[in-house]
Amino acid sequence: MEALQRGVLSNNWIVLIFVSSLVLLFLLKLFSADKLKGYATSFFNKGFIEIESEEKQPMISFFHSVFTFFSFLMLSMTIYFIINNHQNDNTFLFSEYLSLSLIVFIYMILRFIIESLLMTLFEVKEVLLHFFLSKRSYLYTVSIGLLILNLFYFYSFQDKSFLISGFIILFSVRFLLILFNNKNLIIKELFYFILYICAFEIAPLFVLFKLLF
């Protein structure tokens, strides 16, 4: 009984993160229900990204800051569920999640800063605007998908193969859509695109693979 009590208490922080994530989505809906719906379905609605590109809204705003934080929570949670080794006693440690989320947070901040600096330095913001809007939009869609995956994983069945498969499928679809919707730009600047993919997309996945195995 005591072990069960300890297990339940140790998992309360996960419930708080889920509740916080749902609150963030509620705030986004209050701010702009149409935008939230557009980003949630951007995998199937290319026109929404085209409209966002034409409006040329700022890269940093309240809406995007909240959505990015939501994405950060879901990405950190998914990676933690995948790499944790405490499933046998149904215990998830907040200290381990905190350490992992700090790494994810630093990565996301550094990535944003480096990308912004490079766009400003080489004066290619207008050229790459659609590309980065596509990446951001599809990340928002993925993060909502991750919320659903995480809820099913935590409350229904803790099967890592289910979570890993869903994670891979979501990010594979995102990657393919980015390629398809920016194919002209990518073909024109193929060498630089390959460097970008290796530095910002493949390297983090390699680190995750090392953590898993």
N, C-alpha and C positions, 0 to 999 in steps of 0.2 A: 504493500500500500504506500509506503514511504517513497519507494522508487518511482511509482506511478505519479505521485504528487509532485516529485521533483521534476519528472519529465514534462508534466503539464505546465508547471510554472516556467520551466526553461524555454518553452515554446511560445509564451505570451508575446514576446517581442515580435515574432513573425506575424501574429494576428494584428498587432499595432501597425506594422508596415503595410499589410494588406488594407487595413482601414484607412491609413494615411494616403495610400495610392488611390483608393476610391474617392476620397475627399478631393484630391487633386483633380481627378477627372470631373467631379462635380463642379469645381471652380472653373475649369476650362469650358464646361457646358454653359455655365452662367455667363462667362465672358463672351463666348462665341460658339453657339451650338453648331452652326453651319461649318465653321472651321474644324471643330472637333470631328464632326461626321466626315468631312473631306479627308482629313489626315487618317482617320480610322480605316477608311476604304481606299486609300491612295493606291494600293496594289491593283485595284480594279478600275481606277478613275484617273487616267493620265491627264485628262483635261483640267483637273483641279490643280495639278502642279504647274501646268501652263499658265493658268490664271494667276497663281501666286507669283510666278516669274514676271509676268507682265505688270503686276501691281508694284513690284520692286519695293516691298516692305523691308524695314530694317531687319538685320540678322538677329539682333537682340531686342526683345520686347518682353512684356510681362507674360503674354501667352506662351511664347517660345521658351522662356526661362522655366515656367511651371511644367511645360511638357517635357523639357529636357531633364528636369529633376525627376519627374515620373519615370522617364526612360532609364535614368541612372538607377533608381530604386529597383526596377524590374530586372535590369541587366545584372546588377549585383546579386539580387536574390536568386536568379536562375543559375548563375555561375556557382554561387555558394551551394545550392542544392545539388549541383552536379558533382562538385569536388568534395563535399563533406563526407566524413567516415563515421557518422554517429547514428546511422539508421537503425542499428540493431536494438538500441535502447530508446529509440524514438526521441533522441535529444539533439537539439540544434543549439550550438553555442553562439551567443551574441558577440562575444569577444572575437571569435573567428570571422564572423560576418563583418564586423567592424573593420578588421584588418584588410579583408578582401575589398570591401566597399571603398576604403581609402585608396587602394591601388587603382580601382576602376575610376574613381573621381579624379585622381591626379592624371590618369591617362586621358580622360575626356577633356579636362581643362587644357592640358598641354597640347593636345591635338587641335583644339579649337584655336588656341593662341598661335601655334605654328602655321596652321592653314590661313588664318587671317593675315599674319605677317607676310607670308609668301604672296598672297593675292595682292596685298598693298605694295610690297616691294617690287613685284614684276608688273604691276598695274594691269592685272588680268581679271579684276573682279567682275566686270561686265561679261567677259567671255565665259567665266566659270560659274556664273550665278546659277544657271539652270542645273548644272551638275551638282552643286552643293545643296540646292533646294531639294533636288531629287533624293540625295543621300539623307537629308534631315527628315523629309516627309516619310520616306520608307522606314527610317528608324522609329518614328512615332508609331507607324502601323505595326512594326515588329514588337514594340514595347507593349502594345495593347494585347497582341497575341501571346506574349510572354506572361502577362497577367493571368490570362485564361489558363495557360499551361501550368503556371505555378499553383493556382487555386486547385486545379484538378490533381496535381501531384501531391500537394500537402494534405488535402481533405479527402481524397478518394483512394488513391493507391500510390505508394512511393516506389515507383518503378523508374529507375534512372534511364533505361533504354527509351521509354516513352518521352522523357524530358529531353534527352540528348537528340533524339530523332526530330522532335518538334523544333528545337533550337536550330539544328542544322537546316531543316527545311525552310524555316522563316528567313534565316540569313542568306540562304542560297537563292531564294526567290528575290530577295532584296538586291543581291549582287547582280543577278541576271537582268532585273528590270533597270538597274542603273546602267548596265552595259548597253541594253537595247535602246533606252531612251536618250542616251548620249553617244550613240555609236559614231556619229560624224565627228564630234570633238575628239573622241578616243582614237579613232583611226588617224586623224590629223596629227595628234600629239601622242602617238603610241608609246614612244620611249619614256616620256615623262609620266605617262599614266602607269606604266609597268613599275616604275620606281615608286610612285605613290602607293600602288597596291601592295607592294612588298613591304613598305615602311609602315603603313597605317592599317592595312587589312590582314595581311598574312602573318606579320610578326606577332600581333596580339593573339591570334589563333594558335600560333606555335607555342607561346607561353602558356596558354590554357591547356594545350595538349601535354606539355611537360608537367603541369600541375596534376593532371589526371593520371598520367602514367609515369 
